[in-house]
Amino acid sequence: MRVFLWTMMIGLMASCLAGCGGKLASTGFARVTDVSPQGAIRMQYGSGESSWKKVDPGNVRKDTVTAMKNRLSPAKYVETKNGSTLTFADGETIVYQDLN
């Protein structure tokens, strides 16, 4: 009986920790469809939604060249509140934020 109660209690705590904290990041695949020389990229997500993002201001030239070189290639994204990354198949990664 004690083992059952401990198992139930641990399960309840784990589900609360997983559900109460909220989602920390969203991930998936997207493609860069447009690149602006000023450091903006247009991403099209797997769902069909698209939006403009701005690349890291410290690496505008390098990141826009990387985005242009990998334009229309599928890339893995990880988006958080503090910043997001887009990693291409060749291993290159760019950092971006919402264009707000």
ZADOSE-459444 format. One record per residue: residue number from 1; residue in one letter; x, y, z of N, C-alpha, C in turn. Coordinates in Angstrom, 3 decimals. Example, Ala and Ser with C-alpha at 12.3 -4.5 7.8 and 13.67 -1.06 7.14 Angstrom:
2
<atom pos="1" code="A" n_px="13.190" n_py="-5.690" n_pz="7.800" ca_px="12.300" ca_py="-4.500" ca_pz="7.800" c_px="13.200" c_py="-3.300" c_pz="7.800"/>
<atom pos="2" code="S" n_px="12.850" n_py="-2.250" n_pz="7.080" ca_px="13.670" ca_py="-1.060" ca_pz="7.140" c_px="12.900" c_py="0.030" c_pz="7.870"/>
This chain:
100
<atom pos="1" code="M" n_px="0.826" n_py="-1.197" n_pz="0.000" ca_px="0.000" ca_py="0.000" ca_pz="0.000" c_px="0.870" c_py="1.260" c_pz="0.000"/>
<atom pos="2" code="R" n_px="1.947" n_py="1.249" n_pz="0.785" ca_px="2.828" ca_py="2.412" ca_pz="0.839" c_px="3.480" c_py="2.700" c_pz="-0.507"/>
<atom pos="3" code="V" n_px="3.906" n_py="1.652" n_pz="-1.188" ca_px="4.543" ca_py="1.822" ca_pz="-2.488" c_px="3.544" c_py="2.455" c_pz="-3.465"/>
<atom pos="4" code="F" n_px="2.303" n_py="2.018" n_pz="-3.424" ca_px="1.265" ca_py="2.563" ca_pz="-4.285" c_px="1.063" c_py="4.055" c_pz="-4.019"/>
<atom pos="5" code="L" n_px="1.003" n_py="4.433" n_pz="-2.734" ca_px="0.814" ca_py="5.842" ca_pz="-2.390" c_px="1.996" c_py="6.690" c_pz="-2.847"/>
<atom pos="6" code="W" n_px="3.227" n_py="6.205" n_pz="-2.659" ca_px="4.407" ca_py="6.935" ca_pz="-3.097" c_px="4.406" c_py="7.083" c_pz="-4.612"/>
<atom pos="7" code="T" n_px="4.024" n_py="6.015" n_pz="-5.308" ca_px="3.982" ca_py="6.064" ca_pz="-6.768" c_px="2.959" c_py="7.094" c_pz="-7.232"/>
<atom pos="8" code="M" n_px="1.808" n_py="7.112" n_pz="-6.611" ca_px="0.768" ca_py="8.078" ca_pz="-6.974" c_px="1.223" c_py="9.509" c_pz="-6.685"/>
<atom pos="9" code="M" n_px="1.876" n_py="9.709" n_pz="-5.557" ca_px="2.332" ca_py="11.039" ca_pz="-5.177" c_px="3.415" c_py="11.541" c_pz="-6.134"/>
<atom pos="10" code="I" n_px="4.350" n_py="10.690" n_pz="-6.486" ca_px="5.416" ca_py="11.074" ca_pz="-7.415" c_px="4.822" c_py="11.375" c_pz="-8.793"/>
<atom pos="11" code="G" n_px="3.867" n_py="10.560" n_pz="-9.237" ca_px="3.212" ca_py="10.802" ca_pz="-10.525" c_px="2.468" c_py="12.124" c_pz="-10.538"/>
<atom pos="12" code="L" n_px="1.778" n_py="12.434" n_pz="-9.443" ca_px="1.045" ca_py="13.699" ca_pz="-9.348" c_px="1.993" c_py="14.892" c_pz="-9.373"/>
<atom pos="13" code="M" n_px="3.098" n_py="14.807" n_pz="-8.648" ca_px="4.076" ca_py="15.904" ca_pz="-8.642" c_px="4.713" c_py="16.081" c_pz="-10.013"/>
<atom pos="14" code="A" n_px="5.030" n_py="14.981" n_pz="-10.681" ca_px="5.654" ca_py="15.077" ca_pz="-12.001" c_px="4.699" c_py="15.699" c_pz="-13.012"/>
<atom pos="15" code="S" n_px="3.430" n_py="15.334" n_pz="-12.958" ca_px="2.480" ca_py="15.916" ca_pz="-13.911" c_px="2.252" c_py="17.392" c_pz="-13.631"/>
<atom pos="16" code="C" n_px="2.293" n_py="17.784" n_pz="-12.377" ca_px="2.138" ca_py="19.201" ca_pz="-12.043" c_px="3.345" c_py="19.995" c_pz="-12.523"/>
<atom pos="17" code="L" n_px="4.551" n_py="19.456" n_pz="-12.328" ca_px="5.754" ca_py="20.149" ca_pz="-12.784" c_px="5.771" c_py="20.271" c_pz="-14.300"/>
<atom pos="18" code="A" n_px="5.338" n_py="19.241" n_pz="-14.986" ca_px="5.340" ca_py="19.281" ca_pz="-16.447" c_px="4.256" c_py="20.209" c_pz="-16.976"/>
<atom pos="19" code="G" n_px="3.095" n_py="20.208" n_pz="-16.351" ca_px="1.984" ca_py="20.990" ca_pz="-16.865" c_px="1.906" c_py="22.397" c_pz="-16.325"/>
<atom pos="20" code="C" n_px="2.395" n_py="22.637" n_pz="-15.136" ca_px="2.248" ca_py="23.942" ca_pz="-14.498" c_px="3.277" c_py="24.959" c_pz="-14.992"/>
<atom pos="21" code="G" n_px="4.410" n_py="24.487" n_pz="-15.466" ca_px="5.473" ca_py="25.398" ca_pz="-15.844" c_px="5.255" c_py="26.099" c_pz="-17.165"/>
<atom pos="22" code="G" n_px="4.484" n_py="25.539" n_pz="-18.037" ca_px="4.289" ca_py="26.130" ca_pz="-19.353" c_px="5.372" c_py="25.698" c_pz="-20.313"/>
<atom pos="23" code="K" n_px="5.172" n_py="25.997" n_pz="-21.566" ca_px="6.104" ca_py="25.603" ca_pz="-22.608" c_px="7.254" c_py="26.604" c_pz="-22.664"/>
<atom pos="24" code="L" n_px="8.481" n_py="26.093" n_pz="-22.593" ca_px="9.651" ca_py="26.963" ca_pz="-22.603" c_px="10.113" c_py="27.328" c_pz="-24.011"/>
<atom pos="25" code="A" n_px="9.932" n_py="26.403" n_pz="-24.959" ca_px="10.391" ca_py="26.652" ca_pz="-26.322" c_px="9.494" c_py="25.926" c_pz="-27.306"/>
<atom pos="26" code="S" n_px="9.457" n_py="26.444" n_pz="-28.516" ca_px="8.767" ca_py="25.734" ca_pz="-29.589" c_px="9.815" c_py="25.348" c_pz="-30.630"/>
<atom pos="27" code="T" n_px="9.652" n_py="24.164" n_pz="-31.197" ca_px="10.611" ca_py="23.659" ca_pz="-32.168" c_px="9.884" c_py="23.150" c_pz="-33.395"/>
<atom pos="28" code="G" n_px="10.604" n_py="23.004" n_pz="-34.464" ca_px="10.042" ca_py="22.476" ca_pz="-35.692" c_px="10.956" c_py="22.775" c_pz="-36.860"/>
<atom pos="29" code="F" n_px="10.373" n_py="22.686" n_pz="-38.057" ca_px="11.145" ca_py="22.949" ca_pz="-39.261" c_px="10.528" c_py="24.115" c_pz="-40.026"/>
<atom pos="30" code="A" n_px="11.399" n_py="24.899" n_pz="-40.648" ca_px="10.974" ca_py="26.062" ca_pz="-41.424" c_px="11.962" c_py="26.273" c_pz="-42.564"/>
<atom pos="31" code="R" n_px="11.585" n_py="27.138" n_pz="-43.474" ca_px="12.454" ca_py="27.508" ca_pz="-44.594" c_px="12.571" c_py="29.027" c_pz="-44.642"/>
<atom pos="32" code="V" n_px="13.735" n_py="29.509" n_pz="-44.984" ca_px="13.917" ca_py="30.938" ca_pz="-45.230" c_px="13.493" c_py="31.178" c_pz="-46.672"/>
<atom pos="33" code="T" n_px="12.512" n_py="32.048" n_pz="-46.870" ca_px="12.019" ca_py="32.305" ca_pz="-48.228" c_px="12.516" c_py="33.629" c_pz="-48.790"/>
<atom pos="34" code="D" n_px="12.776" n_py="34.610" n_pz="-47.933" ca_px="13.277" ca_py="35.918" ca_pz="-48.382" c_px="14.341" c_py="36.403" c_pz="-47.411"/>
<atom pos="35" code="V" n_px="15.310" n_py="37.143" n_pz="-47.944" ca_px="16.383" ca_py="37.699" ca_pz="-47.119" c_px="16.565" c_py="39.161" c_pz="-47.486"/>
<atom pos="36" code="S" n_px="16.593" n_py="40.019" n_pz="-46.475" ca_px="16.828" ca_py="41.439" ca_pz="-46.679" c_px="18.267" c_py="41.758" c_pz="-46.306"/>
<atom pos="37" code="P" n_px="18.977" n_py="42.580" n_pz="-47.075" ca_px="20.354" ca_py="42.937" ca_pz="-46.723" c_px="20.446" c_py="43.696" c_pz="-45.394"/>
<atom pos="38" code="Q" n_px="19.335" n_py="44.252" n_pz="-44.931" ca_px="19.323" ca_py="44.982" ca_pz="-43.666" c_px="19.209" c_py="44.056" c_pz="-42.450"/>
<atom pos="39" code="G" n_px="19.135" n_py="42.746" n_pz="-42.669" ca_px="19.119" ca_py="41.812" ca_pz="-41.549" c_px="17.769" c_py="41.236" c_pz="-41.206"/>
<atom pos="40" code="A" n_px="16.851" n_py="41.206" n_pz="-42.141" ca_px="15.546" ca_py="40.597" ca_pz="-41.902" c_px="15.404" c_py="39.365" c_pz="-42.789"/>
<atom pos="41" code="I" n_px="14.787" n_py="38.332" n_pz="-42.242" ca_px="14.522" ca_py="37.120" ca_pz="-43.005" c_px="13.044" c_py="36.773" c_pz="-42.876"/>
<atom pos="42" code="R" n_px="12.509" n_py="36.207" n_pz="-43.929" ca_px="11.126" ca_py="35.745" ca_pz="-43.887" c_px="11.166" c_py="34.229" c_pz="-43.781"/>
<atom pos="43" code="M" n_px="10.540" n_py="33.712" n_pz="-42.729" ca_px="10.523" ca_py="32.272" ca_pz="-42.498" c_px="9.139" c_py="31.719" c_pz="-42.789"/>
<atom pos="44" code="Q" n_px="9.106" n_py="30.586" n_pz="-43.465" ca_px="7.851" ca_py="29.889" ca_pz="-43.686" c_px="7.920" c_py="28.588" c_pz="-42.903"/>
<atom pos="45" code="Y" n_px="6.974" n_py="28.451" n_pz="-41.966" ca_px="6.924" ca_py="27.288" ca_pz="-41.093" c_px="6.238" c_py="26.123" c_pz="-41.793"/>
<atom pos="46" code="G" n_px="6.397" n_py="24.936" n_pz="-41.242" ca_px="5.776" ca_py="23.742" ca_pz="-41.790" c_px="4.267" c_py="23.824" c_pz="-41.855"/>
<atom pos="47" code="S" n_px="3.672" n_py="24.624" n_pz="-40.991" ca_px="2.212" ca_py="24.786" ca_pz="-40.965" c_px="1.706" c_py="25.673" c_pz="-42.098"/>
<atom pos="48" code="G" n_px="2.626" n_py="26.306" n_pz="-42.835" ca_px="2.244" ca_py="27.222" ca_pz="-43.905" c_px="2.292" c_py="28.678" c_pz="-43.481"/>
<atom pos="49" code="E" n_px="2.335" n_py="28.929" n_pz="-42.188" ca_px="2.425" ca_py="30.296" ca_pz="-41.661" c_px="3.808" c_py="30.862" c_pz="-41.975"/>
<atom pos="50" code="S" n_px="3.868" n_py="32.157" n_pz="-42.239" ca_px="5.166" ca_py="32.791" ca_pz="-42.464" c_px="5.228" c_py="34.101" c_pz="-41.684"/>
<atom pos="51" code="S" n_px="6.446" n_py="34.497" n_pz="-41.321" ca_px="6.632" ca_py="35.760" ca_pz="-40.610" c_px="8.059" c_py="36.261" c_pz="-40.811"/>
<atom pos="52" code="W" n_px="8.215" n_py="37.581" n_pz="-40.661" ca_px="9.522" ca_py="38.216" ca_pz="-40.781" c_px="10.222" c_py="38.193" c_pz="-39.433"/>
<atom pos="53" code="K" n_px="11.513" n_py="37.949" n_pz="-39.453" ca_px="12.355" ca_py="37.923" ca_pz="-38.254" c_px="13.579" c_py="38.782" c_pz="-38.514"/>
<atom pos="54" code="K" n_px="14.219" n_py="39.255" n_pz="-37.436" ca_px="15.474" ca_py="40.003" ca_pz="-37.591" c_px="16.618" c_py="39.165" c_pz="-37.035"/>
<atom pos="55" code="V" n_px="17.721" n_py="39.162" n_pz="-37.746" ca_px="18.881" ca_py="38.390" ca_pz="-37.306" c_px="19.637" c_py="39.162" c_pz="-36.235"/>
<atom pos="56" code="D" n_px="20.541" n_py="38.471" n_pz="-35.572" ca_px="21.346" ca_py="39.059" ca_pz="-34.501" c_px="22.080" c_py="40.290" c_pz="-35.016"/>
<atom pos="57" code="P" n_px="21.874" n_py="41.466" n_pz="-34.388" ca_px="22.506" ca_py="42.706" ca_pz="-34.876" c_px="24.031" c_py="42.643" c_pz="-34.910"/>
<atom pos="58" code="G" n_px="24.638" n_py="41.815" n_pz="-34.103" ca_px="26.096" ca_py="41.709" ca_pz="-34.087" c_px="26.659" c_py="40.905" c_pz="-35.250"/>
<atom pos="59" code="N" n_px="25.812" n_py="40.146" n_pz="-35.948" ca_px="26.271" ca_py="39.287" ca_pz="-37.041" c_px="25.406" c_py="39.426" c_pz="-38.294"/>
<atom pos="60" code="V" n_px="24.957" n_py="40.624" n_pz="-38.581" ca_px="24.015" ca_py="40.818" ca_pz="-39.693" c_px="24.591" c_py="40.308" c_pz="-41.006"/>
<atom pos="61" code="R" n_px="25.796" n_py="40.710" n_pz="-41.333" ca_px="26.369" ca_py="40.331" ca_pz="-42.630" c_px="26.540" c_py="38.823" c_pz="-42.744"/>
<atom pos="62" code="K" n_px="27.150" n_py="38.197" n_pz="-41.738" ca_px="27.392" ca_py="36.756" ca_pz="-41.762" c_px="26.073" c_py="35.978" c_pz="-41.799"/>
<atom pos="63" code="D" n_px="25.110" n_py="36.376" n_pz="-40.964" ca_px="23.850" ca_py="35.646" ca_pz="-40.891" c_px="22.991" c_py="35.808" c_pz="-42.140"/>
<atom pos="64" code="T" n_px="23.009" n_py="36.991" n_pz="-42.757" ca_px="22.235" ca_py="37.151" ca_pz="-43.991" c_px="22.860" c_py="36.356" c_pz="-45.137"/>
<atom pos="65" code="V" n_px="24.181" n_py="36.276" n_pz="-45.177" ca_px="24.848" ca_py="35.449" ca_pz="-46.189" c_px="24.501" c_py="33.980" c_pz="-45.964"/>
<atom pos="66" code="T" n_px="24.525" n_py="33.539" n_pz="-44.709" ca_px="24.167" ca_py="32.159" ca_pz="-44.378" c_px="22.723" c_py="31.863" c_pz="-44.762"/>
<atom pos="67" code="A" n_px="21.818" n_py="32.782" n_pz="-44.445" ca_px="20.405" ca_py="32.597" ca_pz="-44.777" c_px="20.198" c_py="32.563" c_pz="-46.283"/>
<atom pos="68" code="M" n_px="20.894" n_py="33.423" n_pz="-47.014" ca_px="20.742" ca_py="33.451" ca_pz="-48.472" c_px="21.287" c_py="32.172" c_pz="-49.092"/>
<atom pos="69" code="K" n_px="22.414" n_py="31.696" n_pz="-48.587" ca_px="23.027" ca_py="30.475" ca_pz="-49.106" c_px="22.110" c_py="29.260" c_pz="-48.892"/>
<atom pos="70" code="N" n_px="21.362" n_py="29.257" n_pz="-47.787" ca_px="20.487" ca_py="28.134" ca_pz="-47.440" c_px="19.015" c_py="28.414" c_pz="-47.715"/>
<atom pos="71" code="R" n_px="18.749" n_py="29.436" n_pz="-48.512" ca_px="17.372" ca_py="29.810" ca_pz="-48.836" c_px="16.620" c_py="28.627" c_pz="-49.418"/>
<atom pos="72" code="L" n_px="15.395" n_py="28.425" n_pz="-48.934" ca_px="14.469" ca_py="27.374" ca_pz="-49.342" c_px="14.866" c_py="25.975" c_pz="-48.859"/>
<atom pos="73" code="S" n_px="15.951" n_py="25.857" n_pz="-48.104" ca_px="16.337" ca_py="24.569" ca_pz="-47.517" c_px="15.640" c_py="24.407" c_pz="-46.174"/>
<atom pos="74" code="P" n_px="15.176" n_py="23.212" n_pz="-45.846" ca_px="14.558" ca_py="23.022" ca_pz="-44.531" c_px="15.595" c_py="23.193" c_pz="-43.420"/>
<atom pos="75" code="A" n_px="15.181" n_py="23.845" n_pz="-42.351" ca_px="16.069" ca_py="24.090" ca_pz="-41.216" c_px="15.292" c_py="23.878" c_pz="-39.926"/>
<atom pos="76" code="K" n_px="15.984" n_py="23.474" n_pz="-38.878" ca_px="15.358" ca_py="23.254" ca_pz="-37.581" c_px="15.399" c_py="24.547" c_pz="-36.789"/>
<atom pos="77" code="Y" n_px="14.234" n_py="24.938" n_pz="-36.252" ca_px="14.196" ca_py="26.142" ca_pz="-35.425" c_px="13.879" c_py="25.788" c_pz="-33.982"/>
<atom pos="78" code="V" n_px="14.389" n_py="26.628" n_pz="-33.092" ca_px="14.054" ca_py="26.586" ca_pz="-31.669" c_px="13.753" c_py="28.020" c_pz="-31.281"/>
<atom pos="79" code="E" n_px="12.511" n_py="28.280" n_pz="-30.880" ca_px="12.101" ca_py="29.643" ca_pz="-30.538" c_px="11.786" c_py="29.739" c_pz="-29.057"/>
<atom pos="80" code="T" n_px="12.395" n_py="30.726" n_pz="-28.390" ca_px="12.137" ca_py="31.003" ca_pz="-26.981" c_px="11.810" c_py="32.483" c_pz="-26.839"/>
<atom pos="81" code="K" n_px="11.459" n_py="32.885" n_pz="-25.639" ca_px="11.168" ca_py="34.298" ca_pz="-25.378" c_px="12.424" c_py="35.157" c_pz="-25.495"/>
<atom pos="82" code="N" n_px="13.579" n_py="34.580" n_pz="-25.160" ca_px="14.822" ca_py="35.352" ca_pz="-25.113" c_px="15.593" c_py="35.379" c_pz="-26.421"/>
<atom pos="83" code="G" n_px="15.225" n_py="34.564" n_pz="-27.366" ca_px="15.941" ca_py="34.498" ca_pz="-28.630" c_px="15.695" c_py="33.158" c_pz="-29.285"/>
<atom pos="84" code="S" n_px="15.968" n_py="33.082" n_pz="-30.559" ca_px="15.669" ca_py="31.872" ca_pz="-31.306" c_px="16.834" c_py="31.530" c_pz="-32.212"/>
<atom pos="85" code="T" n_px="16.917" n_py="30.250" n_pz="-32.591" ca_px="17.974" ca_py="29.793" ca_pz="-33.482" c_px="17.377" c_py="29.027" c_pz="-34.647"/>
<atom pos="86" code="L" n_px="18.063" n_py="29.100" n_pz="-35.760" ca_px="17.696" ca_py="28.375" ca_pz="-36.962" c_px="18.951" c_py="27.646" c_pz="-37.424"/>
<atom pos="87" code="T" n_px="18.903" n_py="26.311" n_pz="-37.437" ca_px="20.063" ca_py="25.505" ca_pz="-37.792" c_px="19.800" c_py="24.808" c_pz="-39.118"/>
<atom pos="88" code="F" n_px="20.689" n_py="25.035" n_pz="-40.073" ca_px="20.551" ca_py="24.476" ca_pz="-41.406" c_px="21.213" c_py="23.105" c_pz="-41.491"/>
<atom pos="89" code="A" n_px="20.966" n_py="22.390" n_pz="-42.577" ca_px="21.482" ca_py="21.031" ca_pz="-42.756" c_px="23.010" c_py="20.993" c_pz="-42.783"/>
<atom pos="90" code="D" n_px="23.649" n_py="22.075" n_pz="-43.233" ca_px="25.117" ca_py="22.099" ca_pz="-43.275" c_px="25.740" c_py="22.396" c_pz="-41.911"/>
<atom pos="91" code="G" n_px="24.903" n_py="22.580" n_pz="-40.887" ca_px="25.390" ca_py="22.811" ca_pz="-39.527" c_px="25.482" c_py="24.266" c_pz="-39.121"/>
<atom pos="92" code="E" n_px="25.319" n_py="25.182" n_pz="-40.074" ca_px="25.387" ca_py="26.605" ca_pz="-39.738" c_px="24.117" c_py="27.034" c_pz="-39.012"/>
<atom pos="93" code="T" n_px="24.285" n_py="27.903" n_pz="-38.029" ca_px="23.173" ca_py="28.362" ca_pz="-37.204" c_px="23.142" c_py="29.877" c_pz="-37.184"/>
<atom pos="94" code="I" n_px="21.940" n_py="30.432" n_pz="-37.267" ca_px="21.771" ca_py="31.873" ca_pz="-37.103" c_px="20.839" c_py="32.116" c_pz="-35.921"/>
<atom pos="95" code="V" n_px="21.048" n_py="33.246" n_pz="-35.276" ca_px="20.221" ca_py="33.666" ca_pz="-34.140" c_px="19.292" c_py="34.762" c_pz="-34.641"/>
<atom pos="96" code="Y" n_px="18.032" n_py="34.693" n_pz="-34.249" ca_px="17.065" ca_py="35.698" ca_pz="-34.710" c_px="16.039" c_py="36.013" c_pz="-33.622"/>
<atom pos="97" code="Q" n_px="15.295" n_py="37.083" n_pz="-33.856" ca_px="14.225" ca_py="37.519" ca_pz="-32.957" c_px="13.033" c_py="37.953" c_pz="-33.788"/>
<atom pos="98" code="D" n_px="11.884" n_py="38.114" n_pz="-33.130" ca_px="10.709" ca_py="38.634" ca_pz="-33.832" c_px="10.990" c_py="40.043" c_pz="-34.334"/>
<atom pos="99" code="L" n_px="10.398" n_py="40.409" n_pz="-35.415" ca_px="10.597" ca_py="41.729" ca_pz="-36.017" c_px="9.539" c_py="42.692" c_pz="-35.469"/>
<atom pos="100" code="N" n_px="9.619" n_py="42.998" n_pz="-34.199" ca_px="8.665" ca_py="43.901" ca_pz="-33.542" c_px="9.339" c_py="45.173" c_pz="-33.129"/>
